[in-house]
Amino acid sequence: MSSAADRAAPPARGPLLRLLALLIIVAVVLYPLIWMIGTSVKSPQEIVSNIGLIPEKFTPGNFAEGWTKFDVSFGRFFLNSALVSLLTVLGNTISCLLAAYALGRLRFRLRGVWFAVMIGTLLLPGHVLIIPQYILFRSLGWVGGDWPYLPLLVPAFLATEAFFVFLIVQFMRGIPRELDEAAVIDGASPYGIFRHVILPLSRPALVTTAIFSFIWTWNDFFRQLVFLSELKDYTAPVALTLFIDSTSESAVGPMFAMSLLSLIPVFLFFVAFQRLLVEGINTSGLKG
């Protein structure tokens, strides 16, 4: 009789099936990006006739045409987007950190009420708030004025992003209060506790706030469309709509070419900080 060891072991199908399923999911997720890459180098006629991924005729001129199509170079739109996104990141990280420290670590009357009000603002759709914001900013002379980005930047420096405040508060609640008490014994003030204890330990939450602020602001379209009126002040998402004109010929190829270039800053920003992003999402605080 042959022993069990001599028998051929059946192939392990489980790992192969999981790998196949992952490959299918990756193909589905990446298909729109690959299609956009292929479309960015197609001629206008081929975009309509050829729905495949690989262009029959390579047309790299879409990038040059899209970059110089308007009176303002598309590079100006990229710089505008970078300016708004980076300043928004700076405003959100500073203001939301300070608000979270007050709500999460300091003790004062009605702290719970103010925290509940802040959480309640998450239930308000942004489209509901945009009208009173527009009326307020217009009455202040910020819409169409010499500083067109004030309506986009000032709210970021006033901790209006309740999601980021809540995120940092939850992170701070995981930091042992014994560290605060030890700092008080050493003579530290509330500012000293914030500077030497809370701020260094909150880096993962701050990185998460910075990454999401950058991505959301770079991809934002509606708010920037409402508050920006001059062509030279447009950001990249708003400028992309200029390629589609119902009264004249639309430049679809250059639009996809500039859309592809618009993805690069977000991709590079995410890749550069992805490790800290995962750490910030997964970290629940220090364990005492």
Secondary structure, DSSP 8 states (H G I E B T S, - for coil): ---GGGS-----HHHHHHHHHHHHHHHHHHHHHHHHHHHTTS-HHHHHH--SSS-SS--THHHHHHHTSSSS-HHHHHHHHHHHHHHHHHHHHHHHHHHHHHHHT---TTHHHHHHHHHHGGGS-HHHHHHHHHHHHHHTT-TTSS-TTHHHHGGGGGT--HHHHHHHHHHHTTS-HHHHHHHHHTT--HHHHIIIIIHHHTHHHHHHHHHHHHHHHHH--HHHHHH--SGGG--HHHHHGGG--TTS---HHHHHHHHHHHHHHHHHHHHHHHHHHHHHHH------
